[in-house]
Amino acid sequence: MASLSGVLLLVHISLMATTLFYYPSHAIGQDVVEQVCQQTEDYQFCFNTILRDPRTPAVNMEGLCLLSVAITIDHVREAVDKIPGLLEKATDPVDKQRMTTCQSNYGAAAGDFQRAWGTASSKAFHDVLGWVQKGSGQVINCENIYRQSPPIRESPLTVDNHNVIKLAGITLVVLGMLGVR
């Protein structure tokens, strides 16, 4: 029997594929990707992430917004999948509590980015801005919990946290280019 998350993933992928190719405008070129990435905190990460995705050649700017949110959702899911293993390995009660908080943060972020994707697919781009900011805030909270009180440590999710923040930044740049402020 298929798990609920597996079924949701298939629905998400099929909706995303349909929506990405629905937009009837001109597809973006590499020059637009460069223009987007020059406005991000990590040009190379942005450029490689967008150009590596096989869906990029078929999207316009609105589709790029959807795509950037979809890639963020994928990264959030990867982090969510890591957390149970990290909780099992944690021996310190403080680390367990922090990782449990991150698990909650990432669960909320997953919902926020899903809502961002849904509003982007409806072309409600001002709403996308709010959901992306809210989801990013959840991930930032996960990162910060390791720095707020002793013992100060690096989060086992630091790389994931930073990647999600950079991906959200790409979406925010695209939204800005769509005139959303």
PyMOL CGO cylinders between C-alpha atoms (Angstrom):
from pymol import cmd
from pymol.cgo import CYLINDER

trace = [
    CYLINDER, 0.00, 0.00, 0.00, 1.34, 3.43, -0.93, 0.3, 1, 1, 1, 1, 1, 1,
    CYLINDER, 1.34, 3.43, -0.93, 2.08, 5.78, 1.92, 0.3, 1, 1, 1, 1, 1, 1,
    CYLINDER, 2.08, 5.78, 1.92, 0.26, 9.07, 2.22, 0.3, 1, 1, 1, 1, 1, 1,
    CYLINDER, 0.26, 9.07, 2.22, 3.48, 11.02, 1.63, 0.3, 1, 1, 1, 1, 1, 1,
    CYLINDER, 3.48, 11.02, 1.63, 4.15, 8.97, -1.50, 0.3, 1, 1, 1, 1, 1, 1,
    CYLINDER, 4.15, 8.97, -1.50, 0.68, 9.67, -2.86, 0.3, 1, 1, 1, 1, 1, 1,
    CYLINDER, 0.68, 9.67, -2.86, 1.02, 13.38, -2.02, 0.3, 1, 1, 1, 1, 1, 1,
    CYLINDER, 1.02, 13.38, -2.02, 4.39, 13.47, -3.77, 0.3, 1, 1, 1, 1, 1, 1,
    CYLINDER, 4.39, 13.47, -3.77, 2.89, 11.97, -6.94, 0.3, 1, 1, 1, 1, 1, 1,
    CYLINDER, 2.89, 11.97, -6.94, 0.02, 14.45, -6.86, 0.3, 1, 1, 1, 1, 1, 1,
    CYLINDER, 0.02, 14.45, -6.86, 2.50, 17.31, -6.30, 0.3, 1, 1, 1, 1, 1, 1,
    CYLINDER, 2.50, 17.31, -6.30, 4.72, 16.21, -9.20, 0.3, 1, 1, 1, 1, 1, 1,
    CYLINDER, 4.72, 16.21, -9.20, 1.84, 15.78, -11.62, 0.3, 1, 1, 1, 1, 1, 1,
    CYLINDER, 1.84, 15.78, -11.62, 0.28, 19.12, -10.67, 0.3, 1, 1, 1, 1, 1, 1,
    CYLINDER, 0.28, 19.12, -10.67, 3.64, 20.82, -10.91, 0.3, 1, 1, 1, 1, 1, 1,
    CYLINDER, 3.64, 20.82, -10.91, 4.36, 19.38, -14.34, 0.3, 1, 1, 1, 1, 1, 1,
    CYLINDER, 4.36, 19.38, -14.34, 0.94, 20.40, -15.60, 0.3, 1, 1, 1, 1, 1, 1,
    CYLINDER, 0.94, 20.40, -15.60, 1.19, 23.90, -14.17, 0.3, 1, 1, 1, 1, 1, 1,
    CYLINDER, 1.19, 23.90, -14.17, 4.76, 24.54, -15.31, 0.3, 1, 1, 1, 1, 1, 1,
    CYLINDER, 4.76, 24.54, -15.31, 3.89, 23.82, -18.90, 0.3, 1, 1, 1, 1, 1, 1,
    CYLINDER, 3.89, 23.82, -18.90, 0.53, 25.59, -18.79, 0.3, 1, 1, 1, 1, 1, 1,
    CYLINDER, 0.53, 25.59, -18.79, 1.91, 29.11, -19.00, 0.3, 1, 1, 1, 1, 1, 1,
    CYLINDER, 1.91, 29.11, -19.00, 1.76, 30.16, -22.65, 0.3, 1, 1, 1, 1, 1, 1,
    CYLINDER, 1.76, 30.16, -22.65, 4.45, 32.88, -22.63, 0.3, 1, 1, 1, 1, 1, 1,
    CYLINDER, 4.45, 32.88, -22.63, 7.99, 32.76, -23.90, 0.3, 1, 1, 1, 1, 1, 1,
    CYLINDER, 7.99, 32.76, -23.90, 10.44, 30.55, -22.05, 0.3, 1, 1, 1, 1, 1, 1,
    CYLINDER, 10.44, 30.55, -22.05, 13.29, 32.22, -20.22, 0.3, 1, 1, 1, 1, 1, 1,
    CYLINDER, 13.29, 32.22, -20.22, 16.83, 31.98, -21.49, 0.3, 1, 1, 1, 1, 1, 1,
    CYLINDER, 16.83, 31.98, -21.49, 20.18, 31.59, -19.81, 0.3, 1, 1, 1, 1, 1, 1,
    CYLINDER, 20.18, 31.59, -19.81, 20.54, 35.38, -19.78, 0.3, 1, 1, 1, 1, 1, 1,
    CYLINDER, 20.54, 35.38, -19.78, 17.45, 35.69, -17.56, 0.3, 1, 1, 1, 1, 1, 1,
    CYLINDER, 17.45, 35.69, -17.56, 18.78, 32.96, -15.26, 0.3, 1, 1, 1, 1, 1, 1,
    CYLINDER, 18.78, 32.96, -15.26, 22.03, 34.93, -14.99, 0.3, 1, 1, 1, 1, 1, 1,
    CYLINDER, 22.03, 34.93, -14.99, 20.09, 38.12, -14.26, 0.3, 1, 1, 1, 1, 1, 1,
    CYLINDER, 20.09, 38.12, -14.26, 18.13, 36.36, -11.49, 0.3, 1, 1, 1, 1, 1, 1,
    CYLINDER, 18.13, 36.36, -11.49, 21.21, 34.73, -9.99, 0.3, 1, 1, 1, 1, 1, 1,
    CYLINDER, 21.21, 34.73, -9.99, 23.24, 37.95, -9.96, 0.3, 1, 1, 1, 1, 1, 1,
    CYLINDER, 23.24, 37.95, -9.96, 20.70, 39.28, -7.45, 0.3, 1, 1, 1, 1, 1, 1,
    CYLINDER, 20.70, 39.28, -7.45, 21.02, 36.32, -5.07, 0.3, 1, 1, 1, 1, 1, 1,
    CYLINDER, 21.02, 36.32, -5.07, 23.40, 35.73, -2.18, 0.3, 1, 1, 1, 1, 1, 1,
    CYLINDER, 23.40, 35.73, -2.18, 25.12, 32.80, -3.96, 0.3, 1, 1, 1, 1, 1, 1,
    CYLINDER, 25.12, 32.80, -3.96, 25.30, 33.21, -7.72, 0.3, 1, 1, 1, 1, 1, 1,
    CYLINDER, 25.30, 33.21, -7.72, 26.88, 29.82, -8.42, 0.3, 1, 1, 1, 1, 1, 1,
    CYLINDER, 26.88, 29.82, -8.42, 24.40, 27.92, -6.24, 0.3, 1, 1, 1, 1, 1, 1,
    CYLINDER, 24.40, 27.92, -6.24, 21.50, 29.70, -7.95, 0.3, 1, 1, 1, 1, 1, 1,
    CYLINDER, 21.50, 29.70, -7.95, 22.85, 29.25, -11.46, 0.3, 1, 1, 1, 1, 1, 1,
    CYLINDER, 22.85, 29.25, -11.46, 23.67, 25.56, -11.00, 0.3, 1, 1, 1, 1, 1, 1,
    CYLINDER, 23.67, 25.56, -11.00, 20.38, 24.82, -9.28, 0.3, 1, 1, 1, 1, 1, 1,
    CYLINDER, 20.38, 24.82, -9.28, 18.20, 26.45, -11.90, 0.3, 1, 1, 1, 1, 1, 1,
    CYLINDER, 18.20, 26.45, -11.90, 20.11, 25.30, -14.97, 0.3, 1, 1, 1, 1, 1, 1,
    CYLINDER, 20.11, 25.30, -14.97, 20.51, 21.75, -13.64, 0.3, 1, 1, 1, 1, 1, 1,
    CYLINDER, 20.51, 21.75, -13.64, 16.76, 21.32, -13.41, 0.3, 1, 1, 1, 1, 1, 1,
    CYLINDER, 16.76, 21.32, -13.41, 15.41, 19.77, -16.62, 0.3, 1, 1, 1, 1, 1, 1,
    CYLINDER, 15.41, 19.77, -16.62, 12.17, 21.78, -16.37, 0.3, 1, 1, 1, 1, 1, 1,
    CYLINDER, 12.17, 21.78, -16.37, 13.92, 25.16, -16.68, 0.3, 1, 1, 1, 1, 1, 1,
    CYLINDER, 13.92, 25.16, -16.68, 14.01, 25.42, -20.50, 0.3, 1, 1, 1, 1, 1, 1,
    CYLINDER, 14.01, 25.42, -20.50, 10.21, 25.21, -20.68, 0.3, 1, 1, 1, 1, 1, 1,
    CYLINDER, 10.21, 25.21, -20.68, 9.31, 27.92, -18.15, 0.3, 1, 1, 1, 1, 1, 1,
    CYLINDER, 9.31, 27.92, -18.15, 8.65, 31.63, -18.34, 0.3, 1, 1, 1, 1, 1, 1,
    CYLINDER, 8.65, 31.63, -18.34, 9.13, 33.97, -15.36, 0.3, 1, 1, 1, 1, 1, 1,
    CYLINDER, 9.13, 33.97, -15.36, 5.89, 32.86, -13.72, 0.3, 1, 1, 1, 1, 1, 1,
    CYLINDER, 5.89, 32.86, -13.72, 6.92, 29.25, -14.26, 0.3, 1, 1, 1, 1, 1, 1,
    CYLINDER, 6.92, 29.25, -14.26, 10.34, 30.05, -12.81, 0.3, 1, 1, 1, 1, 1, 1,
    CYLINDER, 10.34, 30.05, -12.81, 8.60, 31.21, -9.66, 0.3, 1, 1, 1, 1, 1, 1,
    CYLINDER, 8.60, 31.21, -9.66, 6.75, 27.89, -9.48, 0.3, 1, 1, 1, 1, 1, 1,
    CYLINDER, 6.75, 27.89, -9.48, 9.91, 25.97, -10.24, 0.3, 1, 1, 1, 1, 1, 1,
    CYLINDER, 9.91, 25.97, -10.24, 11.97, 27.73, -7.59, 0.3, 1, 1, 1, 1, 1, 1,
    CYLINDER, 11.97, 27.73, -7.59, 9.30, 26.99, -4.99, 0.3, 1, 1, 1, 1, 1, 1,
    CYLINDER, 9.30, 26.99, -4.99, 9.11, 23.37, -6.17, 0.3, 1, 1, 1, 1, 1, 1,
    CYLINDER, 9.11, 23.37, -6.17, 12.89, 22.97, -5.83, 0.3, 1, 1, 1, 1, 1, 1,
    CYLINDER, 12.89, 22.97, -5.83, 12.66, 24.49, -2.34, 0.3, 1, 1, 1, 1, 1, 1,
    CYLINDER, 12.66, 24.49, -2.34, 9.95, 21.98, -1.43, 0.3, 1, 1, 1, 1, 1, 1,
    CYLINDER, 9.95, 21.98, -1.43, 12.22, 19.17, -2.59, 0.3, 1, 1, 1, 1, 1, 1,
    CYLINDER, 12.22, 19.17, -2.59, 15.04, 20.44, -0.36, 0.3, 1, 1, 1, 1, 1, 1,
    CYLINDER, 15.04, 20.44, -0.36, 12.70, 20.84, 2.61, 0.3, 1, 1, 1, 1, 1, 1,
    CYLINDER, 12.70, 20.84, 2.61, 11.52, 17.23, 2.15, 0.3, 1, 1, 1, 1, 1, 1,
    CYLINDER, 11.52, 17.23, 2.15, 15.13, 16.02, 2.05, 0.3, 1, 1, 1, 1, 1, 1,
    CYLINDER, 15.13, 16.02, 2.05, 15.78, 17.75, 5.37, 0.3, 1, 1, 1, 1, 1, 1,
    CYLINDER, 15.78, 17.75, 5.37, 12.57, 16.38, 6.87, 0.3, 1, 1, 1, 1, 1, 1,
    CYLINDER, 12.57, 16.38, 6.87, 13.67, 12.88, 5.86, 0.3, 1, 1, 1, 1, 1, 1,
    CYLINDER, 13.67, 12.88, 5.86, 17.04, 13.34, 7.64, 0.3, 1, 1, 1, 1, 1, 1,
    CYLINDER, 17.04, 13.34, 7.64, 15.58, 14.42, 10.96, 0.3, 1, 1, 1, 1, 1, 1,
    CYLINDER, 15.58, 14.42, 10.96, 14.44, 11.02, 12.31, 0.3, 1, 1, 1, 1, 1, 1,
    CYLINDER, 14.44, 11.02, 12.31, 17.97, 9.65, 11.82, 0.3, 1, 1, 1, 1, 1, 1,
    CYLINDER, 17.97, 9.65, 11.82, 19.48, 12.69, 13.49, 0.3, 1, 1, 1, 1, 1, 1,
    CYLINDER, 19.48, 12.69, 13.49, 17.09, 12.28, 16.42, 0.3, 1, 1, 1, 1, 1, 1,
    CYLINDER, 17.09, 12.28, 16.42, 18.11, 8.62, 16.77, 0.3, 1, 1, 1, 1, 1, 1,
    CYLINDER, 18.11, 8.62, 16.77, 21.80, 9.55, 16.84, 0.3, 1, 1, 1, 1, 1, 1,
    CYLINDER, 21.80, 9.55, 16.84, 21.36, 12.39, 19.35, 0.3, 1, 1, 1, 1, 1, 1,
    CYLINDER, 21.36, 12.39, 19.35, 22.44, 11.41, 22.86, 0.3, 1, 1, 1, 1, 1, 1,
    CYLINDER, 22.44, 11.41, 22.86, 22.35, 14.80, 24.58, 0.3, 1, 1, 1, 1, 1, 1,
    CYLINDER, 22.35, 14.80, 24.58, 18.85, 15.81, 25.77, 0.3, 1, 1, 1, 1, 1, 1,
    CYLINDER, 18.85, 15.81, 25.77, 19.50, 19.40, 24.60, 0.3, 1, 1, 1, 1, 1, 1,
    CYLINDER, 19.50, 19.40, 24.60, 20.35, 18.13, 21.10, 0.3, 1, 1, 1, 1, 1, 1,
    CYLINDER, 20.35, 18.13, 21.10, 17.22, 15.96, 21.06, 0.3, 1, 1, 1, 1, 1, 1,
    CYLINDER, 17.22, 15.96, 21.06, 15.07, 18.91, 22.12, 0.3, 1, 1, 1, 1, 1, 1,
    CYLINDER, 15.07, 18.91, 22.12, 16.64, 21.16, 19.49, 0.3, 1, 1, 1, 1, 1, 1,
    CYLINDER, 16.64, 21.16, 19.49, 16.20, 18.58, 16.75, 0.3, 1, 1, 1, 1, 1, 1,
    CYLINDER, 16.20, 18.58, 16.75, 12.59, 18.03, 17.82, 0.3, 1, 1, 1, 1, 1, 1,
    CYLINDER, 12.59, 18.03, 17.82, 12.08, 21.78, 17.48, 0.3, 1, 1, 1, 1, 1, 1,
    CYLINDER, 12.08, 21.78, 17.48, 13.68, 21.65, 14.01, 0.3, 1, 1, 1, 1, 1, 1,
    CYLINDER, 13.68, 21.65, 14.01, 11.36, 18.79, 13.11, 0.3, 1, 1, 1, 1, 1, 1,
    CYLINDER, 11.36, 18.79, 13.11, 8.41, 21.00, 14.02, 0.3, 1, 1, 1, 1, 1, 1,
    CYLINDER, 8.41, 21.00, 14.02, 9.94, 23.98, 12.18, 0.3, 1, 1, 1, 1, 1, 1,
    CYLINDER, 9.94, 23.98, 12.18, 10.50, 21.94, 9.04, 0.3, 1, 1, 1, 1, 1, 1,
    CYLINDER, 10.50, 21.94, 9.04, 6.99, 20.49, 9.21, 0.3, 1, 1, 1, 1, 1, 1,
    CYLINDER, 6.99, 20.49, 9.21, 5.60, 24.02, 9.30, 0.3, 1, 1, 1, 1, 1, 1,
    CYLINDER, 5.60, 24.02, 9.30, 7.99, 25.15, 6.56, 0.3, 1, 1, 1, 1, 1, 1,
    CYLINDER, 7.99, 25.15, 6.56, 6.87, 22.27, 4.34, 0.3, 1, 1, 1, 1, 1, 1,
    CYLINDER, 6.87, 22.27, 4.34, 3.28, 23.44, 4.67, 0.3, 1, 1, 1, 1, 1, 1,
    CYLINDER, 3.28, 23.44, 4.67, 4.22, 27.06, 4.06, 0.3, 1, 1, 1, 1, 1, 1,
    CYLINDER, 4.22, 27.06, 4.06, 6.17, 26.26, 0.89, 0.3, 1, 1, 1, 1, 1, 1,
    CYLINDER, 6.17, 26.26, 0.89, 3.34, 23.99, -0.32, 0.3, 1, 1, 1, 1, 1, 1,
    CYLINDER, 3.34, 23.99, -0.32, 0.96, 26.94, 0.13, 0.3, 1, 1, 1, 1, 1, 1,
    CYLINDER, 0.96, 26.94, 0.13, 3.47, 29.16, -1.71, 0.3, 1, 1, 1, 1, 1, 1,
    CYLINDER, 3.47, 29.16, -1.71, 3.42, 26.71, -4.59, 0.3, 1, 1, 1, 1, 1, 1,
    CYLINDER, 3.42, 26.71, -4.59, -0.37, 26.58, -4.61, 0.3, 1, 1, 1, 1, 1, 1,
    CYLINDER, -0.37, 26.58, -4.61, -0.69, 30.35, -4.66, 0.3, 1, 1, 1, 1, 1, 1,
    CYLINDER, -0.69, 30.35, -4.66, 1.99, 30.62, -7.35, 0.3, 1, 1, 1, 1, 1, 1,
    CYLINDER, 1.99, 30.62, -7.35, 0.09, 28.16, -9.51, 0.3, 1, 1, 1, 1, 1, 1,
    CYLINDER, 0.09, 28.16, -9.51, -2.96, 30.43, -9.09, 0.3, 1, 1, 1, 1, 1, 1,
    CYLINDER, -2.96, 30.43, -9.09, -0.79, 33.43, -10.01, 0.3, 1, 1, 1, 1, 1, 1,
    CYLINDER, -0.79, 33.43, -10.01, -1.41, 35.01, -6.59, 0.3, 1, 1, 1, 1, 1, 1,
    CYLINDER, -1.41, 35.01, -6.59, 2.20, 36.13, -6.42, 0.3, 1, 1, 1, 1, 1, 1,
    CYLINDER, 2.20, 36.13, -6.42, 1.74, 38.58, -3.54, 0.3, 1, 1, 1, 1, 1, 1,
    CYLINDER, 1.74, 38.58, -3.54, 0.56, 35.64, -1.42, 0.3, 1, 1, 1, 1, 1, 1,
    CYLINDER, 0.56, 35.64, -1.42, 3.59, 33.62, -2.52, 0.3, 1, 1, 1, 1, 1, 1,
    CYLINDER, 3.59, 33.62, -2.52, 5.80, 36.30, -1.00, 0.3, 1, 1, 1, 1, 1, 1,
    CYLINDER, 5.80, 36.30, -1.00, 4.19, 35.89, 2.42, 0.3, 1, 1, 1, 1, 1, 1,
    CYLINDER, 4.19, 35.89, 2.42, 4.34, 32.09, 2.39, 0.3, 1, 1, 1, 1, 1, 1,
    CYLINDER, 4.34, 32.09, 2.39, 7.98, 32.02, 1.28, 0.3, 1, 1, 1, 1, 1, 1,
    CYLINDER, 7.98, 32.02, 1.28, 8.91, 34.48, 4.01, 0.3, 1, 1, 1, 1, 1, 1,
    CYLINDER, 8.91, 34.48, 4.01, 7.01, 32.46, 6.60, 0.3, 1, 1, 1, 1, 1, 1,
    CYLINDER, 7.01, 32.46, 6.60, 8.59, 29.16, 5.50, 0.3, 1, 1, 1, 1, 1, 1,
    CYLINDER, 8.59, 29.16, 5.50, 12.03, 30.75, 5.49, 0.3, 1, 1, 1, 1, 1, 1,
    CYLINDER, 12.03, 30.75, 5.49, 11.42, 32.04, 8.99, 0.3, 1, 1, 1, 1, 1, 1,
    CYLINDER, 11.42, 32.04, 8.99, 10.73, 28.50, 10.19, 0.3, 1, 1, 1, 1, 1, 1,
    CYLINDER, 10.73, 28.50, 10.19, 14.04, 27.28, 8.76, 0.3, 1, 1, 1, 1, 1, 1,
    CYLINDER, 14.04, 27.28, 8.76, 15.88, 30.26, 10.25, 0.3, 1, 1, 1, 1, 1, 1,
    CYLINDER, 15.88, 30.26, 10.25, 14.36, 29.36, 13.64, 0.3, 1, 1, 1, 1, 1, 1,
    CYLINDER, 14.36, 29.36, 13.64, 15.75, 25.84, 13.27, 0.3, 1, 1, 1, 1, 1, 1,
    CYLINDER, 15.75, 25.84, 13.27, 19.20, 27.24, 12.59, 0.3, 1, 1, 1, 1, 1, 1,
    CYLINDER, 19.20, 27.24, 12.59, 19.04, 29.79, 15.39, 0.3, 1, 1, 1, 1, 1, 1,
    CYLINDER, 19.04, 29.79, 15.39, 17.98, 27.36, 18.11, 0.3, 1, 1, 1, 1, 1, 1,
    CYLINDER, 17.98, 27.36, 18.11, 21.54, 26.01, 18.11, 0.3, 1, 1, 1, 1, 1, 1,
    CYLINDER, 21.54, 26.01, 18.11, 22.94, 29.49, 18.80, 0.3, 1, 1, 1, 1, 1, 1,
    CYLINDER, 22.94, 29.49, 18.80, 20.48, 30.96, 21.29, 0.3, 1, 1, 1, 1, 1, 1,
    CYLINDER, 20.48, 30.96, 21.29, 21.68, 29.32, 24.49, 0.3, 1, 1, 1, 1, 1, 1,
    CYLINDER, 21.68, 29.32, 24.49, 24.49, 27.10, 25.72, 0.3, 1, 1, 1, 1, 1, 1,
    CYLINDER, 24.49, 27.10, 25.72, 25.75, 24.77, 24.60, 0.3, 1, 1, 1, 1, 1, 1,
    CYLINDER, 25.75, 24.77, 24.60, 26.27, 26.70, 21.36, 0.3, 1, 1, 1, 1, 1, 1,
    CYLINDER, 26.27, 26.70, 21.36, 26.70, 24.22, 18.52, 0.3, 1, 1, 1, 1, 1, 1,
    CYLINDER, 26.70, 24.22, 18.52, 26.41, 24.00, 14.78, 0.3, 1, 1, 1, 1, 1, 1,
    CYLINDER, 26.41, 24.00, 14.78, 23.14, 22.44, 13.72, 0.3, 1, 1, 1, 1, 1, 1,
    CYLINDER, 23.14, 22.44, 13.72, 23.40, 19.10, 11.92, 0.3, 1, 1, 1, 1, 1, 1,
    CYLINDER, 23.40, 19.10, 11.92, 21.00, 20.75, 9.45, 0.3, 1, 1, 1, 1, 1, 1,
    CYLINDER, 21.00, 20.75, 9.45, 23.09, 23.87, 8.81, 0.3, 1, 1, 1, 1, 1, 1,
    CYLINDER, 23.09, 23.87, 8.81, 23.81, 23.02, 5.17, 0.3, 1, 1, 1, 1, 1, 1,
    CYLINDER, 23.81, 23.02, 5.17, 20.16, 22.17, 4.57, 0.3, 1, 1, 1, 1, 1, 1,
    CYLINDER, 20.16, 22.17, 4.57, 19.03, 25.32, 6.37, 0.3, 1, 1, 1, 1, 1, 1,
    CYLINDER, 19.03, 25.32, 6.37, 21.32, 27.53, 4.32, 0.3, 1, 1, 1, 1, 1, 1,
    CYLINDER, 21.32, 27.53, 4.32, 20.30, 25.87, 1.05, 0.3, 1, 1, 1, 1, 1, 1,
    CYLINDER, 20.30, 25.87, 1.05, 16.60, 26.36, 1.79, 0.3, 1, 1, 1, 1, 1, 1,
    CYLINDER, 16.60, 26.36, 1.79, 17.26, 30.01, 2.64, 0.3, 1, 1, 1, 1, 1, 1,
    CYLINDER, 17.26, 30.01, 2.64, 19.20, 30.48, -0.61, 0.3, 1, 1, 1, 1, 1, 1,
    CYLINDER, 19.20, 30.48, -0.61, 16.40, 28.80, -2.58, 0.3, 1, 1, 1, 1, 1, 1,
    CYLINDER, 16.40, 28.80, -2.58, 13.82, 31.04, -0.94, 0.3, 1, 1, 1, 1, 1, 1,
    CYLINDER, 13.82, 31.04, -0.94, 16.03, 33.96, -1.91, 0.3, 1, 1, 1, 1, 1, 1,
    CYLINDER, 16.03, 33.96, -1.91, 15.86, 32.87, -5.55, 0.3, 1, 1, 1, 1, 1, 1,
    CYLINDER, 15.86, 32.87, -5.55, 12.07, 32.87, -5.33, 0.3, 1, 1, 1, 1, 1, 1,
    CYLINDER, 12.07, 32.87, -5.33, 12.10, 36.33, -3.79, 0.3, 1, 1, 1, 1, 1, 1,
    CYLINDER, 12.10, 36.33, -3.79, 14.27, 37.66, -6.62, 0.3, 1, 1, 1, 1, 1, 1,
    CYLINDER, 14.27, 37.66, -6.62, 11.92, 36.13, -9.20, 0.3, 1, 1, 1, 1, 1, 1,
    CYLINDER, 11.92, 36.13, -9.20, 8.94, 37.67, -7.41, 0.3, 1, 1, 1, 1, 1, 1,
    CYLINDER, 8.94, 37.67, -7.41, 10.69, 41.04, -7.50, 0.3, 1, 1, 1, 1, 1, 1,
    CYLINDER, 10.69, 41.04, -7.50, 11.24, 40.66, -11.23, 0.3, 1, 1, 1, 1, 1, 1,
    CYLINDER, 11.24, 40.66, -11.23, 7.51, 39.90, -11.55, 0.3, 1, 1, 1, 1, 1, 1,
    CYLINDER, 7.51, 39.90, -11.55, 6.83, 43.23, -9.82, 0.3, 1, 1, 1, 1, 1, 1,
    CYLINDER, 6.83, 43.23, -9.82, 5.97, 41.80, -6.39, 0.3, 1, 1, 1, 1, 1, 1,
    CYLINDER, 5.97, 41.80, -6.39, 7.44, 43.84, -3.56, 0.3, 1, 1, 1, 1, 1, 1,
]
cmd.load_cgo(trace, "trace")
